Amino acid sequence: MSLNQSYNGITASEIKAFLEEKYLQYNNPSFIECDPISIPHTFNEIHDMEISGFLTAAIAWGRRDLILRSSRLMLELMDNSPYEFIMSANDNDLLRFSRFVHRTFNESDITYFIKGLRIIYTNFNSMEDVILQGMGNSGSLRDGISHLRVVFFSLPHAIRNEKHFANITGGAAGKRLNMFLRWMVRKDNCGVDFGIWKRIDPSKLYIPLDLHSGNTARKLGLLTRKMNDWKAVEELTGILRDFDPADPVKYDFALFGLGVNERF
């Protein structure tokens, strides 16, 4: 794509400059205060950061204050030591989640998510290892995410549990998954994203597409697809990779901030 190309009468270079400005505005520690990423920021150990980030991302839809409240409760029920709890909890320990609910995510879901994570950490050192195994020779992050989902659901489980872990192979946008991966992979040197996974290149990340970022992208002329699905994720991410091949999802801060904070 040429930066001289126009979207809605505005050149791509002008849109890029605008998004760069908004990225710098929002990619700073003040972003953390009311965002779900604040939850894994309360931990220092890598396994705890991964697990708290994954579980928080899994329930990150709806009002952000309620997401934060539910995430804190979920981790309190794990004694604020999520890795230790997941690896050692017995059936009696899981009973403490009998009344846990966040929107449609309930006791059945959190109980299986604990078991699914235990399978991963019993056989791998990190979720990053599972994703890299899935990427294999193809180098496709999409394949890696799909493999993580297969491993995660390798135990008997209720079908309802699957709706809380997006199936991007089936066409889902995977907003919360891609957000979690942004947290783990991007090293922004601004104190927001962690960058604790060193073996996945940030250039391979996909935009965490949701209602806000999708609507903003359409108003800017960067996204033509009307549905927020995987095809839309690929379309928008492709444009953003033209803007910054090394770090395309940094523009998530700009698109989301414009949509939520500025009602763009």
Backbone bond lengths (Angstrom), bond angles and torsions (degrees), N, CA, C in turn:
res aa  C-N    CA-C-N  psi(-1)  N-CA   C-N-CA  omega(-1)  CA-C   N-CA-C  phi
1 M - - - 1.455 - - 1.523 109.81 -
2 S 1.297 116.28 134.34 1.461 121.77 176.44 1.526 109.58 -85.05
3 L 1.330 115.72 139.82 1.455 119.39 177.42 1.520 111.82 -71.45
4 N 1.337 116.39 -6.15 1.465 120.70 174.56 1.524 112.12 -87.32
5 Q 1.349 114.76 -10.11 1.470 119.31 178.49 1.523 109.62 -63.74
6 S 1.330 116.10 146.96 1.465 120.25 -176.91 1.519 111.73 -106.52
7 Y 1.320 115.78 144.89 1.458 124.02 172.18 1.520 106.41 -126.53
8 N 1.321 116.50 119.26 1.467 120.52 -178.68 1.534 112.08 52.20
9 G 1.340 115.44 36.52 1.449 120.02 176.75 1.515 115.07 82.71
10 I 1.341 117.21 2.22 1.470 121.92 179.22 1.520 107.49 -114.64
11 T 1.314 117.72 134.82 1.459 120.02 -178.44 1.525 110.53 -70.08
12 A 1.324 114.33 153.42 1.458 119.95 178.66 1.520 111.20 -59.45
13 S 1.336 117.21 -35.83 1.470 119.94 179.74 1.527 110.90 -64.89
14 E 1.330 117.17 -35.30 1.472 120.74 178.08 1.520 110.89 -70.19
15 I 1.339 116.36 -40.07 1.467 119.98 177.72 1.517 109.91 -65.23
16 K 1.336 116.12 -43.14 1.463 119.33 178.81 1.523 110.63 -59.12
17 A 1.321 117.30 -45.74 1.472 121.07 -179.93 1.522 110.96 -60.72
18 F 1.335 116.27 -39.96 1.467 121.27 178.64 1.527 110.55 -64.13
19 L 1.331 116.36 -45.42 1.458 120.29 -179.42 1.526 111.54 -67.94
20 E 1.326 117.05 -35.31 1.470 120.08 176.14 1.529 110.24 -61.69
21 E 1.312 115.83 -41.79 1.469 120.47 179.22 1.527 110.90 -62.56
22 K 1.341 116.05 -44.25 1.460 120.39 -179.06 1.527 111.18 -71.54
23 Y 1.314 117.37 -33.89 1.466 121.14 175.74 1.529 110.20 -59.79
24 L 1.326 116.36 -46.24 1.460 120.08 179.56 1.523 111.25 -65.83
25 Q 1.330 116.27 -31.80 1.462 120.70 179.65 1.522 111.73 -67.71
26 Y 1.341 116.37 -40.12 1.460 119.57 -172.44 1.525 114.52 -99.72
27 N 1.337 118.34 -22.59 1.459 119.93 -178.37 1.526 110.35 -84.04
28 N 1.317 115.07 74.11 1.463 121.10 178.49 1.529 108.63 -152.40
29 P 1.316 118.22 166.71 1.466 120.70 -173.99 1.525 115.36 -55.26
30 S 1.327 118.60 -25.97 1.463 119.57 179.10 1.531 111.41 -64.30
31 F 1.345 116.55 -23.31 1.462 121.18 178.21 1.526 110.89 -63.21
32 I 1.336 115.50 -31.26 1.464 121.09 -172.24 1.524 112.22 -67.89
33 E 1.327 117.43 -32.96 1.456 122.28 -166.34 1.523 113.99 -50.26
34 C 1.336 117.71 -46.59 1.463 119.85 -176.36 1.517 111.79 -115.72
35 D 1.327 117.23 19.00 1.460 121.48 -178.66 1.527 109.89 -106.00
36 P 1.343 117.87 150.48 1.468 119.78 178.51 1.520 114.67 -56.69
37 I 1.331 118.17 -23.39 1.470 119.34 179.38 1.527 111.77 -63.50
38 S 1.333 116.42 -15.55 1.467 119.14 177.96 1.524 111.52 -63.30
39 I 1.329 118.10 -25.80 1.469 120.77 -177.46 1.526 111.88 -66.92
40 P 1.345 119.81 -57.03 1.476 117.51 177.00 1.520 113.56 -63.35
41 H 1.328 118.18 -19.06 1.459 120.27 176.55 1.524 112.59 -68.54
42 T 1.320 117.69 -11.44 1.462 120.03 178.57 1.530 112.04 -84.32
43 F 1.347 117.13 -3.75 1.463 121.18 -178.65 1.524 110.81 -113.68
44 N 1.328 115.46 156.73 1.466 121.60 179.86 1.524 113.02 -115.35
45 E 1.329 116.82 -25.20 1.455 120.50 -176.99 1.528 108.75 -85.93
46 I 1.335 116.74 137.44 1.470 120.89 -171.07 1.518 112.30 -59.59
47 H 1.329 118.13 -44.77 1.471 119.59 179.94 1.527 111.03 -60.53
48 D 1.313 116.88 -41.42 1.469 120.56 179.28 1.525 111.11 -66.07
49 M 1.316 116.63 -37.44 1.461 120.17 177.80 1.530 110.61 -65.55
50 E 1.319 116.50 -44.37 1.470 120.87 178.07 1.528 111.05 -59.61
51 I 1.318 115.36 -52.22 1.465 119.96 -173.86 1.518 111.21 -66.89
52 S 1.326 116.84 -46.66 1.469 118.95 179.89 1.519 110.44 -63.99
53 G 1.335 117.04 -36.55 1.457 120.47 177.43 1.517 111.91 -66.09
54 F 1.320 116.73 -44.78 1.462 121.00 -179.81 1.525 111.46 -63.09
55 L 1.322 117.02 -46.39 1.462 120.58 -178.21 1.529 111.34 -68.22
56 T 1.327 116.47 -38.88 1.465 119.29 177.73 1.522 110.59 -65.08
57 A 1.329 116.51 -44.03 1.464 120.19 178.35 1.520 111.04 -61.61
58 A 1.327 116.70 -35.25 1.468 120.61 -177.83 1.522 112.54 -61.88
59 I 1.330 117.29 -28.51 1.473 119.74 -178.87 1.533 111.63 -110.90
60 A 1.339 115.99 16.13 1.468 119.38 -174.31 1.524 112.25 -85.17
61 W 1.307 114.99 70.26 1.465 119.64 168.76 1.524 107.74 -145.06
62 G 1.336 114.97 147.38 1.455 119.95 -174.23 1.524 110.63 98.84
63 R 1.320 116.04 -160.46 1.470 121.75 -178.25 1.524 110.70 -65.03
64 R 1.328 115.29 133.55 1.459 118.42 -175.40 1.521 112.60 -67.23
65 D 1.334 118.13 -32.51 1.466 118.80 178.45 1.526 111.24 -65.15
66 L 1.332 116.62 -34.50 1.467 120.31 178.37 1.523 111.22 -74.91
67 I 1.336 116.72 -33.95 1.469 120.13 174.94 1.527 109.62 -60.95
68 L 1.325 116.00 -45.00 1.460 120.16 -179.07 1.527 110.94 -65.49
69 R 1.323 116.99 -41.66 1.464 120.60 179.92 1.528 110.56 -62.43
70 S 1.329 116.92 -47.09 1.462 120.60 -178.99 1.523 111.61 -66.65
71 S 1.325 116.66 -37.38 1.468 120.24 179.68 1.524 110.76 -65.88
72 R 1.306 115.85 -42.88 1.475 119.10 178.56 1.525 111.01 -62.83
73 L 1.329 116.47 -42.13 1.461 120.15 178.80 1.522 110.53 -63.26
74 M 1.323 116.88 -45.22 1.454 121.41 -179.62 1.529 110.51 -56.52
75 L 1.313 116.79 -43.18 1.463 120.62 -177.99 1.523 111.99 -77.24
76 E 1.315 117.28 -31.36 1.473 119.90 173.18 1.521 110.42 -61.63
77 L 1.339 116.08 -38.66 1.467 120.14 177.86 1.531 111.88 -67.11
78 M 1.324 116.02 -15.35 1.465 121.61 174.11 1.528 110.61 -100.60
79 D 1.313 115.95 18.19 1.466 122.63 179.23 1.530 111.74 60.39
80 N 1.333 116.20 25.33 1.470 122.58 -178.29 1.527 112.55 52.90
81 S 1.324 114.84 29.66 1.477 122.34 173.49 1.526 106.89 -135.25
82 P 1.332 117.37 69.92 1.461 120.35 -169.43 1.525 114.54 -59.22
83 Y 1.330 119.00 -41.10 1.461 119.36 -178.70 1.530 110.54 -66.07
84 E 1.313 116.62 -47.64 1.467 120.61 179.39 1.523 110.68 -60.25
85 F 1.330 116.56 -42.47 1.456 119.78 -179.60 1.518 111.27 -64.41
86 I 1.315 117.27 -47.18 1.467 120.86 -177.46 1.523 111.51 -61.51
87 M 1.314 116.52 -37.53 1.464 119.48 -176.95 1.523 113.15 -80.04
88 S 1.326 118.06 -18.11 1.472 119.05 -174.07 1.528 114.57 -120.67
89 A 1.334 118.54 -10.98 1.472 120.85 -173.63 1.525 111.66 -64.51
90 N 1.334 116.00 136.84 1.462 120.73 173.73 1.528 108.95 -104.19
91 D 1.317 116.39 -177.72 1.466 120.46 -176.12 1.525 112.04 -60.46
92 N 1.327 116.36 -36.63 1.467 119.09 178.32 1.530 111.36 -65.74
93 D 1.318 116.28 -37.77 1.464 119.97 178.52 1.525 111.09 -63.15
94 L 1.324 116.65 -34.48 1.463 120.51 -178.08 1.525 112.74 -71.77
95 L 1.339 116.68 -16.10 1.462 119.75 179.59 1.523 112.12 -65.08
96 R 1.322 117.27 -21.59 1.466 119.48 -179.58 1.531 112.00 -65.17
97 F 1.345 116.85 -14.57 1.468 120.70 178.44 1.531 112.50 -92.67
98 S 1.326 117.06 11.23 1.471 120.27 -172.86 1.520 113.35 -61.35
99 R 1.318 117.40 -24.84 1.462 119.86 -179.63 1.532 112.62 -113.03
100 F 1.326 115.97 9.65 1.462 118.05 -178.56 1.527 110.05 -75.17
101 V 1.328 115.55 133.14 1.457 120.59 176.19 1.528 109.17 -154.62
102 H 1.323 115.22 135.90 1.468 121.30 169.82 1.523 106.10 -133.70
103 R 1.312 115.57 105.99 1.455 121.62 -175.44 1.532 109.16 53.44
104 T 1.342 119.53 -113.88 1.469 119.68 -178.69 1.530 112.43 -96.43
105 F 1.325 117.23 1.64 1.462 121.99 179.49 1.523 107.68 -91.20
106 N 1.339 116.55 115.34 1.458 118.69 -172.18 1.526 112.75 -128.78
107 E 1.319 116.01 -164.56 1.469 122.35 -176.68 1.520 112.29 -53.45
108 S 1.326 116.91 -44.70 1.466 120.57 -179.73 1.527 110.80 -59.20
109 D 1.319 115.60 -40.44 1.458 119.65 -175.99 1.526 112.01 -72.71
110 I 1.318 117.81 -47.92 1.454 119.61 -178.25 1.531 110.32 -66.34
111 T 1.332 117.09 -35.33 1.461 119.98 178.43 1.520 110.54 -63.08
112 Y 1.349 116.18 -44.17 1.473 116.82 178.67 1.523 111.13 -70.61
113 F 1.324 118.15 -37.79 1.467 119.58 -179.89 1.526 110.85 -59.38
114 I 1.312 117.25 -37.02 1.460 120.48 176.30 1.527 109.93 -63.20
115 K 1.335 116.34 -44.46 1.469 119.99 -179.89 1.519 111.67 -67.36
116 G 1.334 116.33 -39.27 1.457 119.88 178.44 1.519 111.94 -63.98
117 L 1.326 116.18 -40.32 1.463 119.83 177.46 1.529 111.02 -67.70
118 R 1.312 117.16 -35.02 1.468 120.01 178.24 1.531 110.57 -63.34
119 I 1.330 116.33 -40.42 1.469 119.83 176.74 1.526 110.18 -58.69
120 I 1.325 115.97 -43.73 1.468 119.76 -179.27 1.521 110.76 -63.46
121 Y 1.332 117.04 -49.54 1.467 119.50 -174.14 1.527 112.88 -78.98
122 T 1.308 117.09 -11.30 1.460 120.18 172.06 1.527 110.58 -77.36
123 N 1.316 115.72 -30.59 1.470 120.37 -173.79 1.533 114.26 -110.45
124 F 1.311 116.86 -13.61 1.463 121.64 -179.01 1.525 108.92 -137.82
125 N 1.302 115.84 157.11 1.467 119.35 177.30 1.515 111.51 -78.75
126 S 1.333 116.81 -26.26 1.454 120.97 -173.12 1.523 109.60 -154.95
127 M 1.330 116.55 156.87 1.457 120.02 171.22 1.515 111.02 -62.66
128 E 1.317 116.63 -28.45 1.464 120.01 176.75 1.524 110.72 -59.46
129 D 1.330 117.72 -38.33 1.468 121.13 179.29 1.522 111.13 -61.88
130 V 1.331 116.44 -39.96 1.469 120.60 179.81 1.530 109.67 -64.92
131 I 1.312 116.36 -44.80 1.461 120.69 -179.15 1.521 110.67 -63.55
132 L 1.324 117.07 -43.06 1.462 120.55 179.46 1.518 111.21 -63.68
133 Q 1.324 116.57 -37.73 1.461 119.94 176.03 1.520 110.48 -60.74
134 G 1.318 116.77 -41.99 1.457 121.02 179.63 1.512 113.21 -69.95
135 M 1.329 116.53 -30.93 1.458 120.08 178.38 1.521 111.02 -67.83
136 G 1.333 116.27 -35.19 1.451 121.51 174.32 1.513 113.47 45.99
137 N 1.340 114.81 -137.12 1.460 120.51 -178.75 1.519 112.68 -76.94
138 S 1.336 116.63 -21.60 1.465 119.37 -176.84 1.524 111.53 -70.75
139 G 1.328 116.53 -29.76 1.455 120.10 -176.86 1.517 113.48 70.82
140 S 1.341 116.23 10.85 1.463 121.11 -175.82 1.528 110.78 -86.21
141 L 1.319 116.35 120.89 1.456 119.87 176.38 1.524 110.62 -64.70
142 R 1.310 116.55 -32.72 1.469 120.23 176.45 1.529 110.03 -57.86
143 D 1.326 117.38 -44.33 1.467 121.04 177.30 1.521 110.59 -64.12
144 G 1.327 116.47 -38.03 1.460 120.28 179.54 1.512 112.72 -64.83
145 I 1.336 117.01 -42.72 1.467 121.03 178.25 1.518 110.25 -64.63
146 S 1.321 116.62 -41.77 1.466 120.56 -179.87 1.526 110.90 -63.26
147 H 1.332 116.65 -38.37 1.467 120.66 178.51 1.526 110.68 -66.85
148 L 1.330 117.33 -39.64 1.465 120.75 176.79 1.521 110.10 -57.66
149 R 1.325 116.48 -41.18 1.462 120.69 -179.40 1.528 111.07 -65.64
150 V 1.332 117.06 -40.38 1.471 121.30 179.33 1.529 110.14 -62.98
151 V 1.319 116.74 -46.92 1.468 120.41 179.79 1.527 110.31 -63.90
152 F 1.315 116.46 -42.43 1.457 121.87 -178.34 1.525 111.58 -60.25
153 F 1.327 117.54 -38.56 1.460 121.41 -177.76 1.527 112.53 -99.85
154 S 1.322 116.94 29.43 1.471 120.26 -177.98 1.522 113.43 -80.72
155 L 1.328 117.36 -8.19 1.463 121.35 174.81 1.529 109.65 -95.98
156 P 1.332 117.79 158.37 1.475 119.44 173.98 1.526 110.02 -57.60
157 H 1.316 116.02 137.88 1.469 119.91 -176.34 1.517 109.66 -158.24
158 A 1.322 115.52 165.64 1.462 121.32 175.66 1.520 109.06 -79.25
159 I 1.308 116.80 142.56 1.460 121.23 179.48 1.525 111.11 -56.74
160 R 1.324 116.68 -34.59 1.466 120.45 -178.92 1.525 112.00 -59.02
161 N 1.346 117.43 -28.78 1.458 120.25 -179.41 1.530 112.19 -62.63
162 E 1.335 116.42 -27.43 1.464 120.88 -173.77 1.530 113.10 -71.13
163 K 1.314 116.99 -23.83 1.469 118.37 -175.67 1.518 112.19 -71.72
164 H 1.331 116.94 -12.79 1.459 120.51 -179.70 1.531 112.49 -95.51
165 F 1.340 115.88 6.01 1.469 122.06 175.45 1.523 104.77 -134.43
166 A 1.314 116.59 98.56 1.467 121.77 -168.95 1.525 112.66 -55.08
167 N 1.326 114.79 139.04 1.467 121.56 176.33 1.525 108.26 -97.31
168 I 1.332 116.42 89.69 1.460 118.86 -177.05 1.523 111.62 -70.59
169 T 1.338 117.27 -24.00 1.463 120.09 174.92 1.516 110.44 -63.36
170 G 1.331 115.96 -30.75 1.458 121.30 177.78 1.518 113.57 -85.76
171 G 1.334 117.32 2.43 1.453 120.87 174.72 1.511 115.70 106.60
172 A 1.344 118.33 -1.20 1.465 120.35 -179.75 1.524 110.32 -68.39
173 A 1.338 115.92 148.62 1.469 120.52 -179.35 1.526 112.23 -69.42
174 G 1.336 117.27 -28.69 1.467 120.55 178.44 1.517 113.50 63.67
175 K 1.335 116.25 39.60 1.467 120.24 -175.92 1.525 112.10 -55.01
176 R 1.329 116.42 -48.67 1.460 119.34 -174.67 1.526 111.49 -70.42
177 L 1.331 116.76 -35.00 1.463 120.36 176.02 1.523 110.92 -64.04
178 N 1.327 116.20 -47.27 1.459 119.98 -178.94 1.518 111.76 -66.66
179 M 1.330 116.24 -31.36 1.460 119.89 174.81 1.528 110.37 -65.44
180 F 1.319 116.68 -45.82 1.462 121.79 177.70 1.527 110.53 -58.75
181 L 1.330 116.78 -44.03 1.460 120.18 179.64 1.524 111.18 -64.95
182 R 1.336 116.85 -36.33 1.467 119.52 175.35 1.519 110.15 -59.51
183 W 1.322 116.81 -44.72 1.459 121.04 179.88 1.528 111.13 -58.36
184 M 1.341 115.89 -45.81 1.459 121.21 -172.86 1.529 113.16 -77.08
185 V 1.327 117.66 -34.13 1.469 121.66 -169.86 1.524 113.15 -96.19
186 R 1.346 117.71 -43.09 1.475 119.92 -176.57 1.531 110.82 -70.45
187 K 1.303 115.24 132.79 1.460 120.88 171.57 1.514 106.40 -113.17
188 D 1.326 116.64 99.94 1.465 118.64 -170.60 1.531 113.88 -94.20
189 N 1.342 116.38 -7.12 1.465 121.03 -179.84 1.531 112.79 59.17
190 C 1.325 115.78 17.40 1.467 120.58 178.35 1.521 111.27 -117.11
191 G 1.325 116.72 3.06 1.451 120.21 177.23 1.515 115.06 82.53
192 V 1.345 117.27 17.33 1.467 119.73 179.10 1.533 109.29 -106.18
193 D 1.327 117.58 -76.09 1.464 120.15 177.34 1.523 110.33 -76.01
194 F 1.355 116.64 147.56 1.460 121.41 -168.30 1.524 114.36 -84.23
195 G 1.333 116.90 -43.33 1.455 120.46 -176.98 1.510 113.80 64.44
196 I 1.344 116.82 34.38 1.468 119.22 -178.62 1.524 112.55 -83.98
197 W 1.336 116.91 -13.41 1.460 120.15 173.24 1.520 107.67 -94.81
198 K 1.311 116.73 114.05 1.466 121.53 -171.52 1.527 113.40 -96.94
199 R 1.338 118.32 -13.02 1.470 119.69 -171.07 1.527 113.55 -101.12
200 I 1.323 117.36 -1.74 1.459 121.45 173.54 1.520 107.02 -106.84
201 D 1.311 115.85 124.81 1.465 120.62 -177.08 1.522 109.98 -74.95
202 P 1.341 118.26 130.30 1.477 120.85 178.47 1.529 113.57 -56.43
203 S 1.318 116.75 -22.98 1.470 119.59 179.67 1.523 111.95 -65.63
204 K 1.337 117.16 -18.83 1.463 121.66 -178.22 1.531 112.94 -88.56
205 L 1.322 117.42 -8.30 1.459 120.64 -176.93 1.528 111.73 -67.29
206 Y 1.336 114.35 155.55 1.463 121.74 176.78 1.528 109.79 -112.85
207 I 1.307 115.67 149.32 1.462 121.17 -178.84 1.532 110.65 -64.95
208 P 1.326 118.70 133.38 1.474 120.94 173.84 1.530 109.25 -75.03
209 L 1.298 116.40 90.50 1.466 121.76 -172.44 1.517 111.49 -83.89
210 D 1.341 116.01 123.90 1.461 120.84 174.56 1.521 109.00 -135.90
211 L 1.328 116.37 -171.60 1.454 121.34 -177.70 1.530 111.42 -56.46
212 H 1.335 116.85 -45.13 1.461 121.22 -174.94 1.529 112.05 -69.22
213 S 1.346 116.05 -52.55 1.463 118.81 -178.17 1.518 110.92 -67.39
214 G 1.334 117.15 -34.37 1.460 120.59 178.18 1.522 112.11 -64.87
215 N 1.325 116.18 -46.18 1.469 119.70 -179.91 1.526 111.33 -64.44
216 T 1.334 116.65 -40.85 1.462 119.91 178.03 1.521 110.77 -62.63
217 A 1.342 116.33 -44.61 1.460 120.47 -179.60 1.529 111.28 -61.98
218 R 1.332 116.73 -37.93 1.469 119.76 179.09 1.525 111.07 -68.54
219 K 1.314 117.23 -39.23 1.461 119.98 179.16 1.529 111.18 -65.84
220 L 1.314 116.33 -29.96 1.458 121.02 176.99 1.526 112.18 -82.88
221 G 1.335 116.35 -8.02 1.457 120.54 -179.83 1.511 114.06 81.81
222 L 1.351 117.19 14.76 1.464 121.21 -177.79 1.525 112.89 -88.79
223 L 1.315 117.00 -13.75 1.458 121.60 -176.44 1.522 108.76 -135.70
224 T 1.330 116.12 122.71 1.460 120.44 -179.69 1.518 112.13 -99.41
225 R 1.332 116.47 -27.54 1.470 119.07 -177.63 1.523 109.73 -67.98
226 K 1.330 116.09 134.12 1.467 120.79 -175.15 1.524 112.75 -79.43
227 M 1.330 117.73 -31.58 1.463 121.17 -178.99 1.523 110.48 -85.99
228 N 1.335 115.69 145.33 1.458 120.56 172.91 1.522 108.79 -90.52
229 D 1.322 116.00 78.57 1.457 121.88 -179.59 1.524 109.19 -126.29
230 W 1.345 116.70 -172.26 1.459 119.31 -175.37 1.525 112.25 -64.70
231 K 1.316 117.26 -34.31 1.462 119.41 177.61 1.525 110.56 -62.67
232 A 1.323 116.49 -38.30 1.468 120.30 176.87 1.526 110.35 -66.73
233 V 1.334 117.00 -39.39 1.467 121.17 177.37 1.526 110.00 -58.58
234 E 1.334 116.18 -46.52 1.459 119.99 -179.36 1.526 111.53 -66.21
235 E 1.334 116.79 -39.30 1.460 120.30 179.90 1.528 110.75 -62.50
236 L 1.328 116.67 -51.21 1.460 120.68 -176.94 1.528 111.28 -68.27
237 T 1.329 116.98 -42.83 1.464 119.65 179.80 1.521 110.83 -61.55
238 G 1.333 116.89 -36.32 1.455 120.20 177.79 1.518 112.32 -59.95
239 I 1.330 116.54 -42.02 1.470 120.87 177.26 1.527 110.37 -65.93
240 L 1.319 116.49 -43.96 1.465 120.29 -178.13 1.527 111.46 -66.87
241 R 1.333 117.45 -30.00 1.470 120.08 174.99 1.522 111.13 -67.63
242 D 1.328 116.89 -29.76 1.468 119.35 173.65 1.524 110.36 -67.23
243 F 1.324 117.31 -36.19 1.467 121.68 178.84 1.526 111.01 -69.49
244 D 1.338 117.11 -43.42 1.464 121.37 179.12 1.531 108.41 -148.02
245 P 1.331 118.22 92.92 1.470 121.23 -176.65 1.524 113.57 -59.16
246 A 1.321 117.65 -31.10 1.463 120.69 -175.91 1.517 113.20 -82.03
247 D 1.326 117.42 -26.61 1.466 120.93 -172.53 1.534 110.69 -147.74
248 P 1.319 117.92 62.86 1.470 120.01 -173.32 1.517 114.77 -65.82
249 V 1.349 118.27 -32.47 1.463 118.68 -172.81 1.522 112.78 -83.30
250 K 1.327 117.44 2.36 1.464 118.17 173.26 1.527 110.19 -61.43
251 Y 1.331 116.45 -24.93 1.460 120.30 -179.28 1.531 112.21 -73.77
252 D 1.326 117.04 -5.75 1.467 119.90 173.05 1.524 109.89 -59.21
253 F 1.331 117.09 -39.03 1.462 120.85 178.18 1.525 110.48 -59.21
254 A 1.333 116.08 -43.71 1.465 120.81 -178.01 1.528 111.32 -68.44
255 L 1.331 116.83 -49.27 1.466 120.18 -176.63 1.522 111.31 -65.55
256 F 1.338 116.14 -43.25 1.459 119.77 -179.70 1.529 110.64 -68.82
257 G 1.327 116.56 -44.75 1.461 120.33 -179.10 1.526 112.05 -62.28
258 L 1.329 116.29 -41.17 1.456 120.48 177.80 1.522 110.60 -62.54
259 G 1.343 117.01 -39.93 1.444 120.87 -177.03 1.517 113.65 -74.45
260 V 1.327 116.50 -43.62 1.478 120.87 -174.71 1.513 112.20 -85.92
261 N 1.318 116.47 -47.66 1.462 119.77 -172.93 1.524 113.77 -88.02
262 E 1.338 116.91 -27.74 1.455 118.97 -175.20 1.514 112.94 -115.22
263 R 1.368 116.26 0.88 1.471 120.31 179.22 1.523 110.57 48.47
264 F 1.329 116.25 44.22 1.464 121.99 -173.42 1.528 111.93 -57.64
